[in-house]
Amino acid sequence: MMNMHLLGIPVVGMGSQPEEDDELNYMQMPQGMATYRPTILPEQEDLADYPQVFTLLQQAQDLLDVGAGHLDLSAAQPAEKRLLNQILGEGEVSILFDTGNGGHIEIQETSLPGVWWHRTLDALKTCVDESVEVAGIPDLIRNTTFANAAPVLALPDVQHLPEGVINAPGLLAELQEQVQQQYVGHVINLTLLPLSPEDLECITQTLSVGKAAILSRGYGNCRITATAIRHVWWVQYFNSSDTLILNTLEVVVVPLVACASSEDLADSRERLQEIREALQ
């Protein structure tokens, strides 16, 4: 099965570069997700005893034809899910969603962009449900990430700021205006701003951490954390050497970098058809 682990990726708010010995607070994200591997289709003899896999592939094709929907895997045998998982492969976007009470949902994009594999785990890390979804971004992330998030920021008291906090209050006030006016699509680029480590800690503590964390892998990593403020995401781009090259706060429903486009879905529809023909 696709493999994701709840380890902590350090998501650090960096504006101007801090000194080497400075310590910054961390926002937790998923780490240790498997790197991309080309899909290796099973041999026909491996599929011979599991004709239901072809039915599941047809149902996935039907969902791609309409561009959205869910495929329930609760009735599938473990071997059928294993083979389906092998056929769909693993893509570049991995998501963790905190369901509370120690449980979480792992969502892995397959090698077909816009086709997502869901695994629901309880507090004991036991998988209790699996499904496949076709969507630009899973409905859970789009509709539930900020369901209980704060509608506004609790701005720090400018009369009692910790020493070293200089520019964070102004930046947070700007962000507050965007959130209140629902200017969805607004981006604040932290990379070029003169922010001290104390500023960054103030911003991190004010925004806190929300329910969803996303890792989009490509030539580098894009690490995306939902904050505890409605529609505010912390988005960080790292190069192939894992050096932070762009650090932003985005006021948006879901950052576009995590989403499959309509063109991606159309391509996935064609690719799945080709895969099904190759397996016949």
Salt bridges, closest charged atoms under 4 A:
GLU90 OE2 - ARG217 NH2 3.47
GLU106 OE2 - HIS104 NE2 3.51
GLU106 OE1 - ARG119 NH1 2.89
GLU130 OE1 - LYS81 NZ 3.08
GLU130 OE2 - ARG119 NE 3.78
GLU133 OE2 - HIS70 NE2 3.50
GLU133 OE1 - HIS118 NE2 2.81
ASP139 OD2 - HIS70 NE2 3.66
ASP157 OD2 - HIS160 ND1 2.76
GLU174 OE2 - HIS186 NE2 3.21
ASP242 OD1 - ARG223 NH2 2.27
ASP267 OD2 - ARG271 NH1 3.99
